[in-house]
Amino acid sequence: MPSKPAPIKKAAKKEPAKKEEEKAPEPAPAPAPEPAPAEAAPAPAEGEAAPAEEGPAAPPAEEPKPPTPPPADEPTSAPVELFIEDKNDTSVTIIWSQPENIGLSGLDGYTIEICKEGTEDWKAVNEDLQKSCRYVIKNQTTGDRLKIRVVAVNAGGRSPPVTLPEAVLVKEIADRPKVRLPRFLRQRYVANVGDKINLTIPFTGKPKPVVTWTKDGKPLDAKRVNIRSSDRDSILFIRTSERDDSGVYEMCVKVDDFEDKASLILQIVELPGPPATMKIVDTWGFNVALEWTPPVDSGNTDIKGYTVQKADKKTGDWFTVLEHYHRLNATISDLIMGNTYKFRVFAENKCGLSETAAVTKGEAKILKTGIDYKPPNYQERDFTEAPKFTTPLSDRATTVGYSTKLLCSVRGEPKPKVQWMKNQMIIGDDPKFRQICVQGICSLEIRKPGNFDGGVYTCKAMNKHGEATVCCKLEVKQAAVPDAAKK
C-alpha cells in the first residue's frame, strides 16, 4: 500500500506541469486521486467519524495541489560588461550591467567576490546584496593583485559569475604627467641683477609626480636656487639674482615610466661697461670724425646703441649730440670756429646707459680760416610817403576843471611835423596845452579846461610829400552844483 501512493503522487505532479504547458482540461485525472484518500483512511480515523463524512470533501482539499506552486525560478544569467571605473592605493571601483535574463521573480541583488591572484579563495566583500551596478571595494592592501567577480542573486539562486579577465593591481591609476609652462616663460625671461625671481610652473599627473630640476644639464645649487613643489605646481625661487644665475633651467615631472619636461631660459642683465676705446680720427672745417669699439662687458644682453656727447674746453659742460646711435663711428658737425672740443661715448642696453663713458685722449681744435665775405647786393626800397592819419580824432566831452586828452595816430616818411589848432588857430606853446608825438602817436592834453576851452580842435601833419588833417569837437560842461551849496 505505501508503494502505490508514491507513483500516484508523482503522476499527479507531472501531469499538472504538462497540462499547464499544454493548457488541456483537468477533468480526467480528478477521479484518479480519490482512491488514495480512501486507502489512507487510518489518518482520518484519528478524527473519529470525520473520515466517513469528509470523504466527499477530499477533492476540495487537494484542489490547491493541482495548480501547485509554479515551477521553481531559475537563476539569472551572468552580469555583463564588468570593468574597472577607478582605483587608488586602497580601493577599487567597479561597474557592470545587469544580466540579460533576470528570471520571473526578478533580481534581488549582487554579490561581489574577490581573491588574491594565485589562489581560489573567493570571499564576498559585501554583507548585504548590492542593489546598484557600481561598488567600491575598500580597505585593500596597496600592491595586491586581486581577481574580482560579480554574481547576480534571485529566488532561483546565484547566477554564473562575470569575472575580470585579468587581476587588478591595487594602486592609483597613473595619469601621464604634463608640465603646463606659462606663456610668458616660453620665451626668454629677463630680469635685472638684484631682482627677486619667483616663477610658478603648474603641472598635472596622477599619482603625485616626482619633480626634478636642472640648470644647463646639471643639478641646481641649493645655496642659490630654492625649489618648492606641491601636488599641482613647482616654484623656482631666487632671493637676489646674480649674473651667474643665467642659464637654461629644465623641469622634469615623472610618474612611473612616464615623464614630461619643459625648459625656460633665465637671463639676468645689468648696465653695460663703457666702450673699450675711443679716438678722434680726423678734423676738418667745422667737423670732427670719431671712432670707438664695443664695450668689453655688455651687461649680459645686447647693446642697443650709443650716446655721444661733446664739451667745449672753455666751459667744460657736456652736451648730447647723438642718442641711440647704432654705428661705431660718427661725424660731429656744426662746431664753433676757434673752440677746442673733447668727446665721450656711453654704451646702452635694455637696462640703460653705462655708468662711465669712454673719453677721447686728444682734443679737436676748430681752426679759424680766412673767409672773404661778399654781402649780397640789395635794391634799396623807397619808403617815402605823404602823411596819413591811421587813427582819427574822436569828439569828446569833459567837465570844467577836469583835464582831458585828444589822441590820434599818423604815419609818413620822412617823419611828419605835427601842428595842433583850436578853432583854426594854432595853439603854439600855450602852457595850458601839452603836445606829445611819439612814434606816430599824437596827443593833446588840455589841463583843467574852462568854459571857453570848448570848440573844434584840429591836428595837422606835414612833410615834403604833403599834409593831412583830422578834427574833433570838444564840449566843456559846467559842473553840477548841489542845492545845499546854492543856498
C-alpha positions in Angstrom: 0.0 0.0 0.0 2.7 2.6 0.8 4.3 2.0 -2.5 1.2 2.7 -4.5 0.6 6.3 -3.4 4.1 7.3 -4.4 3.6 6.7 -8.1 0.2 8.3 -7.9 1.7 11.5 -6.4 4.4 11.6 -8.9 1.9 11.3 -11.7 -0.1 14.0 -10.1 2.9 16.3 -10.0 4.0 15.6 -13.6 0.6 15.8 -15.1 -0.3 19.2 -13.9 3.1 20.6 -15.2 2.3 19.1 -18.6 -1.3 20.3 -18.5 -0.1 23.7 -17.7 2.3 23.6 -20.6 -0.3 22.1 -22.9 -3.2 24.1 -21.3 -5.5 21.0 -21.5 -8.7 20.4 -19.3 -8.2 18.7 -15.9 -11.5 16.6 -15.5 -10.0 13.1 -16.3 -7.3 13.0 -13.6 -9.6 14.3 -10.9 -11.3 10.9 -10.1 -7.9 9.1 -10.0 -6.7 10.7 -6.7 -10.0 9.8 -4.9 -9.0 6.1 -4.1 -5.8 7.5 -2.5 -7.6 9.2 0.4 -9.9 6.1 0.8 -7.0 3.8 1.3 -5.3 6.3 3.5 -8.2 6.0 5.9 -6.1 5.5 9.0 -5.1 9.1 9.0 -8.6 10.4 9.2 -9.6 7.6 11.5 -8.0 9.5 14.3 -10.6 12.2 13.7 -13.4 9.7 14.6 -16.4 9.7 12.2 -15.0 12.6 10.3 -13.3 10.5 7.6 -16.7 9.0 6.5 -18.3 12.4 6.3 -15.2 14.1 4.8 -14.9 11.6 2.0 -16.7 13.7 -0.5 -14.9 16.9 0.8 -11.5 15.5 0.0 -11.4 16.8 -3.6 -11.5 20.5 -2.5 -8.6 19.8 -0.1 -6.4 18.6 -2.9 -7.6 21.2 -5.4 -4.7 23.6 -4.5 -2.1 20.9 -5.3 -3.0 20.5 -9.0 -2.2 24.2 -9.7 0.6 23.6 -7.2 3.4 26.1 -6.8 4.6 27.4 -10.2 7.7 25.8 -11.4 10.8 26.9 -9.4 12.5 30.0 -10.8 15.9 29.7 -12.4 19.0 31.8 -11.6 19.6 34.8 -13.7 22.2 34.9 -16.5 25.6 36.3 -15.6 26.0 40.1 -15.3 27.7 41.7 -18.2 30.2 44.4 -19.0 32.2 44.3 -15.8 35.2 46.7 -15.8 37.3 49.0 -13.6 36.0 52.5 -13.2 38.7 53.9 -10.9 41.3 52.8 -8.3 43.7 54.2 -5.9 46.2 52.9 -3.3 43.5 51.2 -1.1 40.3 50.8 -3.1 39.0 49.6 -6.5 35.8 50.9 -8.0 34.0 48.5 -10.4 30.8 48.9 -12.5 28.8 46.4 -14.6 25.4 46.0 -16.3 22.5 43.8 -15.2 22.0 40.3 -16.7 20.2 40.0 -19.9 17.8 37.4 -18.3 16.7 38.1 -14.8 14.1 35.4 -14.4 10.4 35.5 -13.3 10.9 36.7 -9.8 13.2 39.5 -10.7 16.7 40.3 -9.4 17.4 40.5 -5.7 20.9 42.0 -5.9 24.6 41.3 -6.5 27.4 39.7 -4.6 30.9 41.0 -5.2 33.7 38.5 -4.5 37.5 38.8 -4.6 40.5 36.7 -4.1 44.2 37.3 -4.4 46.0 36.3 -7.6 47.3 32.7 -7.5 44.5 31.5 -5.1 40.9 30.4 -5.4 39.9 31.6 -2.0 36.9 33.7 -3.1 35.3 35.9 -0.4 32.3 38.2 -0.6 33.1 41.8 0.2 29.5 43.0 0.7 27.4 41.7 3.6 24.1 42.7 2.0 23.2 42.3 -1.6 24.3 45.2 -3.7 21.4 46.8 -5.5 23.2 49.2 -7.8 25.6 48.2 -10.6 28.6 50.0 -9.0 30.6 49.1 -6.0 33.7 50.4 -4.3 36.0 47.6 -2.8 37.6 49.4 0.1 40.4 48.7 2.6 42.7 46.8 0.3 46.4 46.5 0.6 48.5 48.6 -1.8 50.3 46.4 -4.3 48.0 43.4 -4.0 46.7 41.8 -7.2 43.0 40.9 -6.9 40.7 38.8 -9.0 37.2 40.2 -9.0 33.9 38.8 -10.0 30.2 39.7 -9.6 27.3 37.2 -9.1 23.7 38.1 -9.6 21.2 36.6 -7.0 17.5 36.0 -7.2 15.0 33.4 -5.9 16.5 30.8 -8.1 19.9 31.2 -6.6 23.3 32.5 -7.8 23.9 33.3 -11.4 27.1 32.3 -13.2 29.8 34.9 -12.2 31.3 37.5 -14.5 35.0 37.8 -13.8 37.5 40.5 -14.8 39.8 39.0 -17.4 43.0 40.0 -15.5 43.9 40.5 -11.9 43.8 44.2 -10.7 46.8 45.8 -9.1 45.7 47.9 -6.1 47.5 51.1 -7.0 46.4 54.5 -8.0 45.7 54.8 -11.8 48.6 56.6 -13.3 47.8 59.8 -15.3 50.5 60.8 -17.7 52.4 63.8 -16.2 52.3 67.1 -18.1 54.1 70.4 -17.5 51.9 73.5 -18.1 54.6 76.1 -18.8 53.1 79.6 -18.6 53.1 81.6 -21.9 55.4 84.3 -20.6 58.1 81.7 -19.8 58.0 80.1 -23.3 60.3 82.9 -24.3 63.5 84.2 -22.7 62.7 85.5 -19.1 64.9 88.6 -18.4 65.5 90.2 -15.0 67.9 92.7 -13.6 70.7 91.9 -11.3 69.4 92.1 -7.7 65.8 91.3 -8.6 63.8 88.6 -6.8 62.9 85.7 -9.0 59.7 83.8 -8.2 58.4 81.6 -11.0 55.5 79.1 -10.6 55.1 76.3 -13.1 51.9 74.2 -12.8 51.8 70.5 -13.8 49.4 67.6 -13.8 49.8 63.9 -13.2 48.5 61.1 -11.0 49.7 60.0 -8.6 51.8 62.9 -7.5 54.7 63.2 -10.0 58.3 63.3 -8.9 59.7 66.8 -9.8 63.4 67.4 -10.6 65.2 70.5 -11.8 68.5 71.0 -13.6 70.4 74.0 -14.8 72.4 73.6 -18.0 72.0 69.9 -17.5 73.5 69.9 -14.0 71.8 69.8 -10.6 70.8 73.1 -9.1 72.9 74.9 -6.5 70.7 74.7 -3.4 72.5 77.8 -1.9 71.4 79.9 -4.8 68.1 78.4 -6.0 65.2 77.2 -3.9 62.6 74.7 -5.3 59.2 74.2 -3.6 56.9 71.6 -5.2 53.3 70.7 -4.3 50.8 68.4 -5.9 50.0 70.9 -8.6 52.9 73.2 -9.2 56.6 73.8 -8.6 58.1 77.1 -7.7 61.6 78.3 -8.6 62.8 81.0 -6.2 65.9 83.1 -6.2 66.1 85.7 -3.4 68.7 88.0 -5.0 69.6 87.3 -8.6 73.1 87.4 -10.0 74.6 87.2 -13.4 75.7 83.6 -12.8 72.0 82.6 -12.3 71.5 83.0 -16.1 71.1 79.7 -17.9 68.7 77.1 -19.2 66.5 75.6 -16.4 64.8 72.3 -17.1 61.9 70.9 -15.1 61.0 67.2 -15.3 57.9 65.5 -13.8 57.8 61.7 -13.7 55.1 59.2 -12.9 56.1 55.5 -13.1 57.6 55.2 -16.6 56.1 58.4 -18.0 57.7 61.8 -17.8 57.4 65.2 -19.3 60.0 68.1 -19.5 59.9 71.8 -20.0 62.7 74.3 -20.3 62.9 78.0 -19.6 65.7 80.4 -20.3 66.6 82.8 -17.4 68.7 85.9 -18.3 70.0 88.2 -15.6 71.2 91.5 -17.0 72.8 94.7 -15.7 74.2 98.0 -17.1 76.9 97.6 -19.7 80.5 98.8 -19.4 81.8 101.8 -21.4 83.1 101.4 -24.9 86.6 99.9 -24.9 88.3 102.6 -26.8 87.5 106.0 -28.4 89.6 108.3 -30.7 89.4 111.3 -32.9 90.1 110.2 -36.5 90.1 113.5 -38.4 89.3 117.2 -38.0 88.4 119.5 -40.9 86.4 122.7 -41.2 83.7 122.6 -38.6 83.7 118.8 -38.4 85.3 116.0 -36.3 85.3 112.3 -37.2 85.1 109.9 -34.2 85.5 106.1 -33.8 85.1 103.7 -30.9 84.9 100.0 -30.1 82.1 98.0 -28.3 82.3 97.5 -24.5 84.1 94.5 -23.1 81.1 93.9 -20.7 77.7 94.1 -22.5 75.8 93.5 -19.2 74.8 90.0 -20.4 72.5 91.4 -23.1 72.7 93.1 -26.5 73.9 96.7 -26.9 71.1 98.8 -28.2 73.1 101.9 -29.1 75.5 104.6 -28.0 75.2 108.2 -26.8 77.8 110.7 -28.0 78.5 113.9 -26.1 80.8 116.9 -26.7 82.3 119.5 -24.3 83.8 122.9 -25.1 87.2 123.3 -23.3 86.2 126.8 -22.2 83.1 125.8 -20.3 83.6 122.1 -19.7 79.9 121.4 -20.0 78.8 118.2 -21.7 76.1 118.3 -24.4 74.5 115.3 -26.1 74.9 115.3 -29.9 73.8 111.7 -30.7 71.4 109.4 -28.9 70.5 105.7 -29.6 73.2 105.7 -32.2 74.0 102.2 -33.6 77.2 102.6 -35.5 80.8 102.6 -34.2 81.8 105.8 -35.9 80.3 109.3 -36.3 80.9 112.7 -37.7 80.1 115.7 -35.4 79.4 118.8 -37.4 78.5 122.5 -36.8 81.3 123.1 -34.3 82.3 126.7 -33.5 85.4 128.1 -35.1 88.2 128.8 -32.7 86.9 126.4 -30.0 88.6 123.2 -28.7 86.4 120.2 -28.0 86.5 116.8 -26.2 84.2 113.9 -26.8 82.9 110.9 -24.9 80.6 107.9 -25.7 78.3 105.9 -23.4 77.1 102.3 -24.3 73.4 101.5 -23.8 71.5 98.2 -23.3 67.9 97.4 -22.1 69.0 98.4 -18.6 70.1 101.9 -19.6 73.4 103.8 -20.2 76.7 102.6 -18.9 77.8 104.3 -15.6 81.0 105.6 -17.2 82.0 106.7 -20.7 84.9 106.3 -23.0 86.6 109.7 -23.4 88.9 110.8 -26.3 92.5 111.3 -25.2 93.2 114.1 -27.6 91.2 117.3 -28.4 89.8 118.7 -31.6 90.5 122.4 -32.3 88.4 124.1 -34.9 90.8 126.5 -36.6 90.0 129.9 -37.8 90.2 130.2 -41.6 90.2 133.3 -43.8 86.8 133.9 -45.3 86.0 136.5 -47.9 82.5 137.8 -47.2 80.7 139.3 -50.0 77.5 140.9 -48.9 74.7 140.5 -51.3 73.5 143.5 -53.3 70.1 144.6 -52.2 68.0 147.1 -54.1 67.0 149.9 -51.9 63.3 150.4 -51.4 61.7 153.8 -51.4 59.7 154.2 -48.2 58.7 157.8 -48.6 55.1 158.8 -48.3 52.8 161.7 -47.5 51.4 161.9 -44.0 48.3 159.8 -43.4 46.2 159.6 -40.2 45.7 155.9 -39.3 43.5 156.8 -36.2 41.3 159.9 -36.4 40.3 162.2 -33.5 37.0 161.5 -31.7 34.6 164.0 -30.3 34.8 164.3 -26.6 33.0 165.9 -23.7 34.6 167.0 -20.4 33.8 168.9 -17.2 35.2 172.3 -16.2 38.3 171.7 -14.1 38.9 168.1 -15.3 41.9 167.6 -17.6 41.3 165.7 -20.8 43.3 164.3 -23.8 42.8 164.2 -27.5 44.5 161.2 -29.3 45.3 160.3 -32.9 48.0 158.4 -34.9 49.7 159.4 -38.1 52.3 157.9 -40.4 54.6 159.3 -43.1 58.2 159.3 -44.4 60.0 161.4 -43.6 58.6 161.9 -40.2 55.8 164.5 -40.5 55.6 167.7 -38.4 52.5 167.8 -36.3 50.6 171.0 -35.5 47.5 171.4 -33.2 44.9 174.1 -33.8 41.8 175.3 -31.9 39.1 176.8 -33.9 41.5 177.2 -36.8 44.0 179.0 -34.5 47.5 177.5 -33.9 47.8 176.6 -30.3 51.6 177.0 -30.3 53.4 176.9 -26.9 50.4 177.8 -24.7 51.2 176.2 -21.3 47.6 175.2 -20.9 48.1 172.6 -23.6 50.7 169.8 -23.6 51.6 168.4 -27.1 53.3 165.0 -27.5 54.1 163.0 -30.6 56.0 159.7 -30.1 56.3 157.0 -32.9 53.3 158.4 -34.7 51.0 158.6 -31.7 49.9 162.3 -31.2 48.2 163.6 -28.1 47.0 166.9 -26.9 46.4 167.3 -23.2 44.1 170.2 -22.1 44.9 171.0 -18.5 41.9 171.9 -16.3 39.7 173.3 -19.1 37.4 176.2 -18.5 34.2 177.3 -20.1 36.0 178.9 -23.0 38.2 175.9 -23.9 35.5 174.1 -25.8 35.5 174.1 -29.6 36.8 172.4 -32.7 40.4 171.0 -32.4 42.4 170.1 -35.4 45.6 168.0 -35.8 47.7 168.7 -38.9 50.6 166.6 -40.1 53.0 167.8 -42.8 56.1 166.7 -44.6 57.6 167.4 -48.0 55.3 164.9 -49.7 52.1 166.5 -48.4 49.9 167.1 -45.4 46.8 165.7 -43.7 44.4 166.9 -41.0 41.8 165.4 -38.6 39.3 167.3 -36.4 37.1 166.7 -33.4 34.7 168.7 -31.2 35.4 169.2 -27.5 32.5 170.2 -25.3 33.2 171.6 -21.8 30.3 171.3 -19.4 29.7 173.1 -16.2 29.9 171.0 -13.0 26.6 170.4 -11.3 26.2 172.4 -8.0 24.2 170.7 -5.2 21.1 172.5 -3.9 22.6 172.9 -0.5 25.6 174.8 -2.0 23.2 177.1 -3.8 21.5 178.1 -0.6 
